[in-house]
Amino acid sequence: MSKILILLFIPFVFLGQDGAFRYFISFNDKADTSFSSDYPEQFLSKKTIAKRQKFSIAIDSMDLPVSSIYIDNIRLAGFVVENRSKWFNGVIVSTYDSLLTASLNYEFIDTIIFFGSWKNTKEVTDKWRLDYDMSDYGLASNQLQMLAGDLMHSRGFKGNGITIAVIDAGFYNVDKLNVFSDLQNQISSTYDFIDGNLNVYDDHDHGMMVLSTMGAKGIMTGSAPDADYILLRSEDVFSENLIEEYMWVCAAEYADSSGADIINSSLGYTTFDDANQNHTYTDMDGNTTPISIGAGIASDKGIIVVNSAGNSGNSAWHYIGAPADNFKVLTVGAVDVNEEFASFSSYGPNANGDVKPNVVAQGKNAVVVNSNNEVITANGTSFSSPLTAGMIACLWSANTDHSASSIKDAIYNTSDRYLDPDAQFGYGIPNYYSAYQYLNYDFTIPINGSISDDVGYMVYTIDGKLIDSGILYYNNIQEAVKIIKPKLPGIYIISLTTDDFEMSKKFIVFE
């Protein structure tokens, strides 16, 4: 016998959709499925399978599609199946009959969650009234340099071969705006989980502006102009209902199955139109809310989930929301052009005391493109998050043999507050070129003392031949330097120079 968990105690009219009653029905198992983990090509892309094999990530029952037999039975009972979740093993359904769930007595049903019934008034909620400005463009244009994105781009690391799934509220006119004209062939797929179709270009422009910080070309350059993109809509801007967290999970599953390496999510959930659905700060432990559980699963599947910290720093809520609270999610706060904390940026830690946000990037006066193809500035962690996701794509494209956890570790270790994280900045502002060096410069040379500045280095053979030179970028105190190991055994000399430090030291390569 199924058990019903009622999250809303009476039908409640929200800003929202069409007045139907909506539920999530979860199942006990995936019995009688025609799919098998032995044949993953039936339900996972080649890129996803290759990544799982490369990093020894299991393909298991969670990856199997939901039982079509169970879904057929739910349809025959009179429900419209709107979306399905293989990770949560269930379906999002709707009906105009509020008593229809009482007829469900299938043994395969585990739980029924009621979201409510609401009608769409086409009024955008306050959450989506963002702050835009035509001023300070010149000051805000350093958002890439702040992260050493200019250095990464100059070396050809622009996200090539990396797929970023953008889960958002709509991508208005991305298919028409000039700034995205050269990006069209890099958009591998789209899906709208709210309307149930492929068209994500006729809804809200928030996702379009988010995408511009990563993929724009021409009048401005995004942080990952050569990456591939999957555009997914899971957010309904006209209402705030818990169902959207389940929609997000469905979108994350789509991203995983389609080969996404990174998910950017400039979305967050704390309170809803019906207070019965509200989260509390205690819930922000990364393992309680549906969306945070889903984000954790996506991370376990080898995806780097990048999420905005939220814009509640000045509000009564104050803290990060979900799924930014999940320990495995790379949560991004906001700073201004002077690298000072943006007061609207949500604070950490999560309810478990874990460091949140993890890093920060420019989110105050961030440069974006609007729906008129104009370069403007806007405020919000909605924009510091995709800036970061794009830079991660650049870093990962230069280090494809490294796992998601290895990439995140390099980012944290090369951020300017790594040794002293706090509730505003987390580990601080990353230097992605320093992270690149961290992953590739594998030969450690101790020094007498410590350094914390950018260091010029030159490596000579013992007879004075220069074989390597460059700049090491450090955001925190170092008691050793790391370089690319010389190819041949022998005695070498390294010369290090900063504004107030010079040192030469011999070292030996044995093999």
Buried (B, 14 or more C-beta within 10 A) or exposed (E): EBEBEEBBEEEBEBBBBEEBBBBBBBBBEBEEBEBEBEEBEEBBBEBBBEBBEEBEBEBEBBBBBBBEEBBEBBEEBEBBBBBBBBBBBBBBBBBEEEEBBEEBEBEBBBBBBBBBBBBBEEEBBEBBEBEEEEEBBEBBBBBBEBBBBBBBBEEEBBBBBBBBBBBBBBBBBBBEBEBBEEBEEBBBBBBBBBBEEEBBBBBBBBBBBBBBBBBBBBEBBBBBBBBBBBBBBBBBBBBBBBBBBBBBBBBBBBBBBBBBBBBBBBBBBBBBBBEBBBBEBEBBBBBBBBBBBBBBBBBBBBBBBBBBBBBBBEEEBEBBBBBBBBBBBBBBBBBBBEBEBBEBBBBBBBBEEBBBBBBBBBBBBBBBBBBEBEBBBBBBBBBBBBBBBBBBBBBBBBBEEBBBEBBBBBBBBBBBBBEEBBBBBBBBBBBBBBBBBBBBBEBEBEBEEEBBBBBBBBBBBEEEEEEBEBBBBBBBEBEEBBBBEBEEEEEBBBBBBBEEBEBEBEBEEEE
